Amino acid sequence: MLKLCPRLCSQRCASRVMERTTEGRSTTLYPDKSLDDNYCRNPDASPVPWCYTTDTEVERENCDISKCTEVRVEKRQRSSFTTNCFRGRGEDYRGKVNETTSGIPCQRWDSQQPHEHPFYPNTYECKGLEENYCRNPDGSEAPWCFTSVPEMRTALCLQIKRCADDIEAEDCYHENGKNYRGMVRKTRKGITCQKWNVNTPHRTRINPRTHPEANLTENYCRNPDGDQHGPWCYTTDPKTEFDYCAIKQCAGEKVSMTEPVEKVEFSECGKREDRFQRTRLRIVNGIPGNSPWTVSLRDRKGNHFCGGSLVNPRWVISTKQCFSSCYVDLPGYSARMGTLYRDPQEGEPGVQTIPLTKIVCGPSESQLVMLQLETPAQFNERVSQICLPPERYIVAEGTSCEIAGWGTGDETVLNVAQIPVLSNKECNKYFRGRVRENEMCTNSFQAGVGACERDYGGPLACQNRDCWVLEGVIIPMRRCGHQGQPNIFIRVSVYVDWIKKVMEMA
């Protein structure tokens, strides 16, 4: 195995600097990567060291450093690798788990089928990319893999436990953690918490002065606002205002995520003009339809890759499966809205394409992300925001809802389809109890049609009087549009408090 020469690795990057941390990667995300001065480094597991440049036309560039001609392998302590659990982000995990949290087999790292990827084992020779085992070659929040399902590119392996010696002593909380008084001071992603009584890097809306009874001392994790997802803190990462802490709910305790809501009223959101006749066909082989809150997420080449829902002039909700990690660099990514066409003609009136500036990952197991737009969307008859449901609201079984997307079928236009809600109790008869409280179901698709790749992140919208409400988010399933299989969505009402908190703190 070849290794970069230590002497060459420490050379300065002439006329190049690693100082664009506010625009690109923050040094607080990689405290152990020696991001000092303007030296060439490799914090994100790229094939070779690189740096941001002083050239305004070139954001980053690989450094011209050759590999050592002699084999100089630094043998690591066996104890630094783990096989039955993981520490930190799991970059040293070398176990043999080879399926995702939901039981989908992983794709082999030395294969480019069904997904092409840059993580060749011989390129990332120190990352343990053997067979199809879960690994973390890019510094994501936990071990992951490419899946063997064409419709689902990547997924985390969250069934792998964190090592006992990597968990702080007081690592559990009761109920929602409002009375937690432990000394954990790191987020679930390992970022150090910001002190509650300072305003750097984030101005604190909640602090010891506003919540004197909440014991907001030092930078310890707390839950002063009763967030149902547990203790949290402001973070020392300039790009992440707040996040939940690395603390579990105490064993044997369970707080219901859902509850009945008697009356629901909405005002200015979720309105539209129905321009097309409704149908019971699905997105695959469906018909064109009007969904003014459905946005098309675009990559750096301008290609559509996922859907999303506009819930605020500056915010879109989608699913994490559409992105490689919570720290993906967003320059070049955008959200397109105001058109039924996947690829509208240049000059089509009403089309809005707005750059994405921030990605915020949701609470553990939510599979949600919020995406901030560079400028507010302009609302009109073609663009509007969808309503958020009341917190913990449960949609009644049999309620007719609709999904929307550009995924498969007639991909040139936005397709919509109506499907009735199925209770979790009935849905679990099919899935043998695997459907969780933070998920919801609809009836199965007929004739082998349904939501597939590139529909992911799009809305499951349900009508409440004359307003449409975002009740679910489309997520990947083991089989795309499989006949007779109920469909599972993330239940948005469980995360409404988090959604509002992200928008308020931004």
N, C-alpha and C positions, 0 to 999 in steps of 0.2 A: 504494500500500500504506500503511495507517495504522499508526501506531506509538504505544505508550503514552508519554505525556509523561514525560520524565526527572524533572522536579520532583515530579510527583504520585506517581511510583513510589517515591520515597524518603520519603514521609510515613509516620509511625509508625501502626501498627495500633492505634487507640485501644481499650483494654480487651481487646485480643486479643494473644496471645503465641505465638511459634514455639519453645516450650521443651519440647514433649512429644517430644523426640527419642528417649527411651528407649522410648516406647510406639509412636510412629509412625515417621517418616522420620528417620534419623540424619544430622547435618550432615556426617559423614565420608563419606557416600555422594555428597554434592554439594559438594565443597570449592570449586568454582568458581562457585557460585550465590549468593554473598554472603548467606548465611543468618545475618546479624548481628542481635543484639538481637531486637526483635519486629516488624521491618518486614514489610510485605506482599511476598511474593516468588512466583515461579512455578518451583520446582525440577523439577517433574515434567511440564512441558509441558501443563498444564491450559489451558483456553481463556482464563482471566484470572488475575491474581495472587490469592493466597489466603493464609490463615494458620490455625494451630490457635487455638482460642478458649479463654478462661478459663471458659466456660460448660460445666459437666460434662455437660450434656445435648446439647451440640453440639460434635462433635469438630473440624470444620473449616468454614470459611465463605469464600466469595468476597469480595474487597475491593471497595468501591464506588469504583472508579477509572475515569474515563471515558477514551475514546481521544482522542488529539489531533485537533483539528478540521482542522489543516493537515497536508498530506503532508510528513512529515519522515523520509525513508528514509536510514538510515545505510548507505552502500555498503560492503560488506565487501571485503576484499582477495581477489582471485581465487585467490590461493595458499592461502587458508584452506579452500577447497572441494577435494575430491578426486573423481576420476572412475574411476580404475583400481584404487584401493585405499582403505582407510579408516584414520583415526587415532583413537586413544582408543576411544570407543564408536561411532564412525561417524555422529555427528549431523551432520557436515558432508559426508557422502558424497553425491555428486550424479551417480553413474554410471548406466548403463542396464541393469544386471542386473535381470531381471524374473522370476526363478524362484527357488524355494527350493533348499536344498542337495541335496535328492533329486530335483530337476527338475520340481517341480509349478509351473505358471504362477501368478503372483501375481494377485490381484484388483485392479482399478483403485481408486485412492484416492477417486475421485469417484463410486464406485458403492456401493450398499448390498446388493448381491447377489454371492455367496450369504450374506455375513455383514454384519450391521448393525454400525456402529462410529461413534465420535464424531470420528474424525480427518478432518473435512471440509477440503479444500484451502484454502477461503477463510477457515476459522477458524484453521488453522495455516499461515498464509501464508508464514512464513519457514522452513518445514521441507522445502521442495522436494518436496511430495507431487504429483508429476507422473505421468501415465499409471499404470502398475502397477509402477514401479521400487521396488526395495528401499530403504527409508529407516529412520530411527530417530527418530520424532517424540516418543517418550516417555522417552528416556534409558535404554533397555534396553542389554544388554551388547554388542550388535552390530546392524547393519542387519537388518531383518526385513520381513515383509509379511503381509497377510491372503491366504490361498490361495484359488484358484478351486475348491477341492474342498469341498463342504458339510460333510463329516465332519472336516475339519481346519481350525480357525479361523486360527491363526497359525503361522509357522515362521521360523526364522532363515535368513539367507543367508550361511552360513559359507564358501561357496566364494569369497567376495570376500576377497582377501588384505589383510593389514595392511601399511601403507606401511613401506618400509625404514627411513625416518627416525623411525619410531615404535617401532622395536624396538631394545632396548638392545644394546650391542656383543656381550657374551657371552651370547648368547641360545639356546644349544643345550647339551644335556647328553647324556652317554653312558649306555647301558644304562638303569637306572632313576633316574639322577641322584644316587645316594648319595655320589658323590665330586665333585659339582658344587661349585666354589669361586668362582663368579662374583660379581658385585656387583648383580645384579637385585634390587630390593626392592619390587616391586609385583606384585599378583595379576593374574590374567588379566582381571579386571574393572576394573583401574586403581586399586584400593585400596592405600594404603601399608601395608607390613608393620609389625607391632609388633616392638619389640626383644625378642630372645630372653631377655634377663636382667631384664626387668621384668614385672610382673604387672598391668599396666593397658593396655587395658581387660579383658584376659583373664588368668586365672591359668594359667601355663604348666605343663603336666604334663611337657613335654619342654623342657629348658633346658641351659645350659652345664654345670650341676652334674650333671644326670642323664646327659648324653651329652657328656663332655669331649672325645671324639675326633672329634666331628661338626663342628668349626669353626663353632659357633653364635655368630658375631660380628655385632655391630650388629643390623640387621634384614634381613640378606641372606637370600634364599631358599636353603633347604637341604632335604635329605631324610634326617634323622637316623634315621628308623624304617624306611627302605627301602621306602617306599610305591611300589607299582608304577606309579602314575600320575604320578610325577615330583616335582621339588622343590616345596615348599609353605612357608607361613609362617602364624603367627598374624596376624590383621589388626587394624588400628586402628578398624575398624567394630565397635561394641559388640554388634551383632546377628549378626555373622559370626565365629565363633571362629577358623576357619582357612579357607584356600582355596589352590588351586594357582596357581603363578606363571606369568607371561607368558614362558615359556621353552619352546622346541620341542626335541624329540629331534633329535640331530644327524643330518644327511642320510645315508641309506644304512644306518642302524641300525634294527633291528626286534626287539623282545623279545616272545616269544609271550605272549598274554594267557591262554591256556588250557593245561591239561595233564591227563593222565589221573590219576584218583584210584582207588586199588585198593579201599579199604574205607570205607564211609560209615556212621556211626552217629549217631542222634539220641536225645534223651531226652524232654523235657517239651513239645516244640512239635509242631505239625502233627497233633494228634489231633482226631477228630470222630466223631460218630455219624451214619451214613448213614441219613437219614430218607426218601430218595426213591430209586426205582429208577434205575440208571444208563442213560444213553442215548448214542447216537452223534450225536444232533442238536446243532446249534450254538446259540449264544446267541440269534441271530435265529431265531425260530420254534422255540426249544428248549423245555425243560420246567423247572419249578421244581426247585431243588436246594439242598443245604446246603453253604455255604462260610463257616464262622464267622469266618474271617480277612479276608473281603472286606468293605470298608467303603464307604459311600456318602458322597462329598464333597458338601457343601451350600454354596450361595452365601448372600449376606446375606438373600435372600428365603426361604431354606429349601429352595430347589429343588435337586434332584440334578443335578450336571453332569459328574461323573467318578467312576471307581472308584479303589480303593487297597487295599493289603494291610497288615494289622497284623503287624509283625515284632517288636514289643516293646510292653509296656503303655503306653509314651509315644510311640511312633513308628509312622508310616504311610509306606509307599513308594508313589509314584505316578509320573506322567510330567509333564515340564515343559510339554508341549503343553496341559495343562489350565489353565495360568496364563499371564498376560500377560507376566510377567517374574519374575526372581529376587527382586525387591524389592516384590512386591505387598503391599499393606496387608491383613492377615488379620482384623482385627476384624470379627465377623459371620460368618466362615466356620467350618464345623464338620465333624466326621466322625460319621456315624451308623452304628451297628452293633447286632447282636443281634436283627435281624428279617429275614425273607425279603422283606418288602414294601417297595417303594420309598417309599410314603407310608402308613406304618402308622397305625392309628386312635389317637387320643389316649388314653393310659392303657394301651396294650398293654404287658404285663409283659415285662421283660427288655431293652427298647430303651434304648440309651445314645447320647446326643448330646453330644459333647464339643467345645468350641471349639478351633480351631487357633491356635497362638501363634507358630510359627516355620516358615519355609520355607528349606530348604538345597538349592541346586542341585548336582548331581553333576559329576564330571569332564567335561571337554569331550567332546562327542559321545555322552555317556551317555544323554541325554534323560531322566534320572531326577531326581526331587526327593524329599527326605525332609521330612515334615511332623510337627512336634511337637505333641502334645496337651496341653491345659492341665492336665488331671488324668489319672492312669493309668486305662486301661480295666480294668473288673472282669471277670476271666475266669470263664466258666461254660460250660454245654453249648452256648450260643448264640454265645459270644464266646471266641475263642482266637487265639493267635498262630501264624503259619505259620513253619516252619523256614527258615533261610537255608542255601544249599548250601555245600559246602566251596569255598574260594577256587580259581578257575580250573577248576572241575569242568565236564566235558562230559557232557551227558545222552546216553545211548546211543540210536542211531537205532532207531525202532520203539517206544520207550517210550510208553505211553499216559498222556497228561496231560489236564488239563481247564482250561477257561477259565470265568470267571464274571462276570456283570454284569447291569445293569438297562437296558442301552442301547436296543435296538430289538427288536421282536417283542412278546411279552407283557410290557409294561413295568411291570406292577403287581407282579411278583414277581421275585426273583433267579433268573436262568436260568444253567444250567451245561451244559457239553457236553464230551465226550471227543474228543481228537484225538491222533494219534500223531506223535512227533518225526521230523523229516526232517533228515538230515545237511546241513551247510552245503555240502558238495561237490555233493550232488544239488540242493539249493536254488539254487545258483549257475548250474546249467544253465538254469534258467528265467530268473533275473535277470541273466544274462550277467556274473557275477563281481562284482556290486555288493553282495552280502551280506558284511558285515565280521565279523571275529573276535569283536567284542563283541555280535554279534547271533546269534539262533538261529531255526530254522524249524520249522514243523509242516506236515503235509500240507495240501493245499488243501481248502477247504470244498466241499460238494456242494450243488446246487440253489440256488445264489445266496444262501446264508445265512452269517452270520459275525459277528465282532466289529465294532461300528460306534461312531459318536459316542456319548459318555456311558458306553461300556465302557472307554474309554481309561484307562490307569493301573491297571486291574485285573490279577489274577494269571493267570499260566500256571503251574499247580501240578502237580507230578509226584509220584507216590507212591513212597516208598522204604520197603519193608516196611510197617509200620503208621503211618508218618508222612508228612505231605504237606510238600513242599518248594517254595519259591518259586524256580522256575528262570527264569521270564521275566516281563516286564511288557508289557502290551498297549500298542502305540503306533499312531498313525494310519498308514494305508497309502493309496496313491494311489486304490485302488478298494476300497470297503467290501464285505467278504464276497464277492469276485468268484469265480465258479465256475472251478475249474481253476488258480487262483493260490495258490501256497504262502503261508503267513502268516509274517510276520517279527515277532520280539519282541526286546526288549533282554535280553541274557544276564546275569542277575543275578550269577552267580558271578564275573564279571570285576570287579565293584564291591563285593564283600563286605568287603574291607579298608576301603574308604571308608565303607561303611555302619556298620561297627563303630566306626570312628574318630569319626564324627559323634556317635554315641550316647555314647561314652566322654567326649568333650570337653564335651558338654553338661551 
